[in-house]
Amino acid sequence: MKKTLSFKVSIAAPRQLVWDTMLGPESYKTWTAPFAEGSCFEGSWDEGSKILFLGPGGDGMTAEIAQNRPYEFVSIRHLGEIRNGVEDTSSEKVMAWAPAYENYSFAETPGGSAVTVSVEIAPEYEQYMLDTYPKALGVLKELCEQAAKVER
């Protein structure tokens, strides 16, 4: 049984800058640090591409990009876990929640832009996500707004 959580953040920066910051390899490491210090991704954000989301020890999630409409929407289809270097997309544990979608929508607003996140999770991760996603989006907001000031 999956739950869907939603989060939204308003950012005083152009939508393209927010998109580039969220998906850029180095800035991704910074804004996702609240989830796990040293988080990164390997792969491509291109639609249909495989992408791995990894913690510092190499464990994480295997996924594919279900949709990518630049500067508007990106959908990640999580397909399994990576533990000790082994991808698991078929165990009973994984099949209980996979596939699970993580969607990001980007919208222009009068003061800059807004990012809305919708994430499907296993119920046991609900409190962790409720605690952590707002922190991560706060870091993203800070990164983008600092970059927007530099561009002005």
C-alpha positions as CSV (number, residue, x, y, z in Angstrom):
1,M,0.0,0.0,0.0
2,K,1.5,3.3,-1.1
3,K,0.8,6.8,0.1
4,T,1.1,10.0,-1.9
5,L,2.6,13.1,-0.2
6,S,2.7,16.5,-1.7
7,F,5.0,19.5,-1.0
8,K,5.3,22.9,-2.5
9,V,7.8,25.7,-2.3
10,S,7.8,29.2,-3.7
11,I,11.2,30.4,-4.9
12,A,12.2,34.0,-5.9
13,A,14.1,32.8,-8.9
14,P,13.2,32.1,-12.6
15,R,11.8,28.6,-13.3
16,Q,14.7,27.7,-15.6
17,L,17.2,28.5,-12.9
18,V,15.2,26.4,-10.4
19,W,15.1,23.5,-12.9
20,D,18.8,23.7,-13.6
21,T,19.7,23.9,-9.9
22,M,17.4,21.0,-8.9
23,L,18.8,18.6,-11.6
24,G,22.4,19.8,-11.9
25,P,24.9,17.2,-10.6
26,E,26.6,19.4,-8.1
27,S,23.6,21.4,-6.8
28,Y,21.6,18.1,-6.6
29,K,24.2,16.9,-4.0
30,T,23.6,20.1,-2.0
31,W,19.8,20.3,-1.9
32,T,19.4,16.5,-1.3
33,A,21.9,16.5,1.6
34,P,19.0,16.5,4.2
35,F,18.0,13.1,2.9
36,A,21.5,11.7,3.1
37,E,24.8,13.7,3.2
38,G,26.7,12.7,0.0
39,S,23.6,11.8,-2.1
40,C,24.1,11.8,-5.8
41,F,22.7,10.5,-9.0
42,E,24.2,8.5,-11.9
43,G,22.6,8.5,-15.3
44,S,20.5,10.9,-17.3
45,W,17.4,13.0,-16.8
46,D,16.4,12.3,-20.4
47,E,12.9,10.8,-20.8
48,G,13.2,7.0,-20.9
49,S,16.7,6.9,-19.4
50,K,17.8,4.8,-16.4
51,I,18.9,6.8,-13.4
52,L,20.3,5.7,-10.0
53,F,19.9,7.7,-6.8
54,L,22.7,6.8,-4.4
55,G,23.7,7.5,-0.9
56,P,27.4,7.8,0.1
57,G,27.7,4.1,0.7
58,G,26.4,3.2,-2.8
59,D,23.0,2.0,-1.7
60,G,19.9,3.7,-3.1
61,M,17.2,3.5,-5.7
62,T,17.1,2.4,-9.3
63,A,14.6,4.3,-11.5
64,E,13.8,5.6,-15.0
65,I,12.7,9.0,-16.1
66,A,9.0,8.5,-17.1
67,Q,8.5,12.0,-18.4
68,N,10.7,15.1,-18.9
69,R,9.2,18.3,-20.2
70,P,12.1,20.8,-19.7
71,Y,11.4,23.6,-17.2
72,E,7.8,22.3,-16.6
73,F,7.7,18.7,-15.3
74,V,9.9,15.7,-14.6
75,S,8.6,12.3,-13.4
76,I,10.8,9.6,-11.9
77,R,9.5,6.0,-11.9
78,H,11.3,4.3,-9.0
79,L,11.7,0.6,-9.9
80,G,13.7,-0.9,-7.1
81,E,16.5,-0.7,-4.5
82,I,20.3,-1.0,-4.6
83,R,21.8,-2.8,-1.6
84,N,25.5,-3.8,-1.5
85,G,25.9,-3.0,-5.2
86,V,23.0,-5.3,-6.2
87,E,19.9,-4.0,-7.9
88,D,16.6,-5.5,-6.6
89,T,13.5,-4.9,-8.8
90,S,11.7,-8.2,-8.2
91,S,11.8,-9.1,-4.5
92,E,8.6,-9.3,-2.5
93,K,9.7,-6.2,-0.5
94,V,10.2,-4.1,-3.6
95,M,7.1,-5.4,-5.4
96,A,5.1,-4.1,-2.4
97,W,5.8,-0.5,-3.5
98,A,7.2,-0.5,-7.0
99,P,6.7,1.2,-9.2
100,A,6.5,4.5,-7.3
101,Y,6.5,7.9,-8.8
102,E,8.2,11.1,-7.7
103,N,6.9,14.0,-9.7
104,Y,8.2,17.6,-9.9
105,S,6.1,20.4,-11.5
106,F,7.6,23.8,-12.1
107,A,5.4,26.9,-12.6
108,E,6.0,30.6,-13.2
109,T,4.7,32.9,-10.4
110,P,4.6,36.7,-10.1
111,G,7.5,36.5,-7.7
112,G,9.6,33.8,-9.5
113,S,8.5,30.2,-9.5
114,A,6.9,27.4,-7.6
115,V,7.9,23.8,-7.3
116,T,5.3,21.2,-6.5
117,V,6.4,17.7,-5.5
118,S,4.2,14.6,-5.4
119,V,5.9,11.4,-4.1
120,E,4.5,7.9,-3.7
121,I,6.0,6.2,-0.7
122,A,5.6,3.1,1.5
123,P,3.7,4.1,4.7
124,E,6.8,3.4,6.9
125,Y,8.6,6.3,5.3
126,E,5.8,8.9,5.7
127,Q,7.2,10.6,8.8
128,Y,10.7,10.7,7.4
129,M,9.5,12.3,4.2
130,L,7.3,14.8,6.1
131,D,10.3,15.8,8.2
132,T,12.9,15.8,5.4
133,Y,11.3,17.0,2.2
134,P,10.6,20.6,3.6
135,K,14.2,20.8,4.7
136,A,15.5,19.7,1.3
137,L,13.2,22.1,-0.5
138,G,14.3,24.9,1.8
139,V,17.9,24.2,0.7
140,L,16.9,24.3,-2.9
141,K,15.1,27.6,-2.3
142,E,18.2,29.1,-0.7
143,L,20.5,27.9,-3.5
144,C,18.2,29.2,-6.3
145,E,17.6,32.6,-4.6
146,Q,21.3,33.1,-4.0
147,A,22.0,32.3,-7.7
148,A,19.2,34.6,-8.8
149,K,20.8,37.5,-6.9
150,V,24.1,36.9,-8.6
151,E,22.4,36.9,-12.0
152,R,20.8,40.3,-11.4
